[in-house]
Amino acid sequence: MTDSESASIPDNEPEPLHYTGFLFRRAQQVHVAVWQRHVSASISSVQFGVLTVLARKPGASQQELCEELDLDRSTIADLVSRLERNGLIDRERDSVDRRRNRLVLSVQGAASLDELRPRAEQVEHLLTDALSAEERDTLRGLILKVLAAPRD
């Protein structure tokens, strides 16, 4: 940390708050709590992400979900199994490549997604309404920049 960076941190601020990773973790905790309170205690925001991708790309494979949501194969496999078990998605064998499963929203999954979308929008407001429109855009841009940066 440079002198100018450390000068911007108040002396009375607890050390963990000096670390961006800690702040990301706290922000994620707040998001999960708000999500569970206002959207769903049974469908996580990541599961919601799967449902939104399948609404936009019916018949997507698990690999396509991995790429769209930046999740690993084992996480996607678990999410897909849980969503299928709960009746929100269906697996269909690909007619061209019998080894591949195509994933689609079930009727119940589509109805759940329609119900969840306005609630997810409410969470967006609850998390960011303290910011101006410009600050929200800046925050999103900075988070996307951090996520896109290469890591060693």
Phi, psi and omega per residue, in radians:
M1 nan 2.313 3.139
T2 -1.396 2.895 3.121
D3 -1.047 -0.678 -3.126
S4 -1.191 -0.601 3.103
E5 -1.203 -0.774 -3.119
S6 -1.200 -0.445 3.116
A7 -1.173 -0.428 -3.107
S8 -1.496 -0.086 -3.137
I9 -1.699 2.095 3.140
P10 -1.052 2.503 -3.132
D11 -1.074 -0.553 -3.073
N12 -1.524 0.014 -3.138
E13 -1.359 2.285 3.114
P14 -1.008 2.474 -3.050
E15 -0.925 -0.734 -3.120
P16 -0.956 -0.534 -3.128
L17 -1.250 -0.115 3.073
H18 -1.363 -0.263 -3.010
Y19 -1.856 2.183 -3.122
T20 -1.033 -0.699 3.129
G21 -1.037 -0.692 3.089
F22 -1.120 -0.724 3.121
L23 -1.142 -0.680 3.058
F24 -1.045 -0.775 -3.129
R25 -1.098 -0.766 3.118
R26 -1.109 -0.740 3.116
A27 -1.082 -0.685 3.109
Q28 -1.137 -0.695 3.094
Q29 -1.069 -0.753 3.112
V30 -1.093 -0.782 3.133
H31 -1.023 -0.828 -3.122
V32 -1.075 -0.763 -3.135
A33 -1.106 -0.782 3.136
V34 -1.158 -0.715 3.110
W35 -1.023 -0.862 -3.092
Q36 -1.136 -0.598 -3.122
R37 -1.316 -0.667 -2.976
H38 -1.925 -0.318 -3.100
V39 -1.962 -1.133 -3.081
S40 -2.890 2.389 3.018
A41 -1.548 -0.206 -3.084
S42 -1.901 -0.376 3.110
I43 -2.032 1.999 -3.103
S44 -1.304 2.911 3.109
S45 -1.132 -0.532 3.091
V46 -1.218 -0.724 3.068
Q47 -1.106 -0.701 3.044
F48 -0.993 -0.724 3.092
G49 -1.019 -0.758 3.108
V50 -1.064 -0.797 -3.130
L51 -1.076 -0.713 -3.135
T52 -1.171 -0.660 3.105
V53 -1.132 -0.771 -3.124
L54 -1.184 -0.503 3.058
A55 -1.170 -0.631 -3.126
R56 -1.468 -0.545 -3.085
K57 -2.267 1.209 3.132
P58 -1.032 2.394 3.141
G59 1.553 0.142 3.119
A60 -1.088 2.661 3.054
S61 -1.578 2.943 3.071
Q62 -1.075 -0.641 3.123
Q63 -1.100 -0.704 3.101
E64 -1.118 -0.645 3.071
L65 -1.120 -0.722 3.085
C66 -0.961 -0.825 -3.093
E67 -1.194 -0.745 -3.113
E68 -1.151 -0.682 -3.016
L69 -1.816 -0.015 -3.136
D70 0.961 0.885 3.104
L71 -2.121 2.737 -3.141
D72 -1.432 2.891 -3.043
R73 -1.069 -0.712 -3.105
S74 -1.190 -0.632 3.095
T75 -1.135 -0.794 3.126
I76 -1.096 -0.733 -3.138
A77 -1.035 -0.749 3.120
D78 -1.147 -0.783 3.129
L79 -1.056 -0.807 -3.117
V80 -1.096 -0.775 3.127
S81 -1.054 -0.773 -3.130
R82 -1.138 -0.779 -3.140
L83 -1.136 -0.659 3.099
E84 -1.177 -0.781 3.132
R85 -1.043 -0.594 3.137
N86 -1.518 0.092 3.050
G87 1.352 0.297 -3.086
L88 -1.625 -0.414 3.074
I89 -2.370 2.793 3.072
D90 -2.157 2.562 3.023
R91 -1.784 2.384 3.072
E92 -2.256 2.443 3.061
R93 -1.201 2.364 3.068
D94 -1.174 2.271 -3.093
S95 -1.218 -0.413 3.138
V96 -1.570 -0.821 -3.125
D97 -2.038 1.708 -3.049
R98 -1.110 -0.260 3.106
R99 -1.385 -0.300 -3.030
R100 -1.717 2.383 3.014
N101 -1.722 2.387 2.992
R102 -1.751 2.423 -3.110
L103 -1.923 2.355 3.139
V104 -2.399 2.671 3.025
L105 -1.190 2.402 2.974
S106 -1.381 3.008 3.068
V107 -1.027 -0.752 3.114
Q108 -1.129 -0.677 3.127
G109 -1.127 -0.737 3.110
A110 -1.121 -0.709 3.117
A111 -1.153 -0.729 3.111
S112 -1.096 -0.739 3.129
L113 -1.082 -0.756 3.097
D114 -1.043 -0.641 3.133
E115 -1.287 -0.621 -3.058
L116 -1.385 -0.546 -3.050
R117 -0.960 -0.871 3.133
P118 -1.126 -0.543 3.093
R119 -1.207 -0.692 3.091
A120 -1.110 -0.639 3.080
E121 -1.118 -0.675 3.093
Q122 -1.094 -0.734 3.105
V123 -1.073 -0.719 3.095
E124 -0.956 -0.784 3.135
H125 -1.193 -0.758 3.138
L126 -1.047 -0.605 -3.109
L127 -1.417 -0.469 -2.969
T128 -2.175 -0.012 -3.094
D129 -1.145 -0.297 3.078
A130 -1.292 -0.157 -3.129
L131 -1.801 2.658 3.002
S132 -1.283 2.919 3.093
A133 -1.020 -0.712 3.124
E134 -1.137 -0.725 3.119
E135 -1.144 -0.680 3.087
R136 -1.067 -0.794 3.117
D137 -1.084 -0.723 3.130
T138 -1.132 -0.788 3.122
L139 -1.027 -0.877 3.130
R140 -1.039 -0.765 3.131
G141 -1.078 -0.738 -3.140
L142 -1.195 -0.714 3.102
I143 -1.095 -0.789 3.122
L144 -1.078 -0.650 3.107
K145 -1.137 -0.761 3.091
V146 -1.069 -0.770 -3.116
L147 -1.149 -0.541 -3.105
A148 -1.472 -0.250 -3.084
A149 -1.167 2.454 3.093
P150 -1.184 2.598 3.108
R151 -2.206 2.523 3.089
D152 -1.690 nan nan
